[in-house]
Amino acid sequence: MGYTKLIRKSRRNKTIALKRVKTIQRLSAKPVIKKVDVEAIKAEFAAK
């Protein structure tokens, strides 16, 4: 048999690889830590 390119298999392999990369990025992503003024929050609760 001659050389035939399996386009469907190639596309499937690429999508599986991309899916794996995306899930790894999603799981390893860290949320942005915002600087919180704890004293201001305590004062706000004390005022209520």
N, C-alpha and C positions, 0 to 999 in steps of 0.2 A: 504494500500500500504506500501511496505517496504521502507527502506532508500535507496535512490539513490542520488548520488552526481552529480549535474549538472555542469559538467566541463566547458561547454561553457559559462554559466552564470558567473561562478567564474572567468574565464579568462577575460570576458568583464568587470566585476566589477573592477578587478585589473588594467586593462588598462585605464579605466575611471579615477580611483583614481590617477594613475601615471600621466595621462595627466593633471589633475587638479594641481598636485604638480609642474609639469614642468612649467605650465603657470604662477603659482604664483611666482616661482623662477625667471622666465624670466621677469615678470613685476616688481618685487621688486629688481632686480639686479641694482647696481649702477655702472656707468662707472668709470674706474680708473682715478683719477684726477692727471694729470701730472703737475709738477712744471714748470711754464713757466717764463722765464726771460723777463719781459715786457720792460725793458730798452733796452735790446739787440734788440728786435723787432723794437722799435722806432728808434734806431740808424740805423738799416738796411733800414727802410723806408726813413729815412732822407738822407741816402747815395744815394738812387736811384733818 
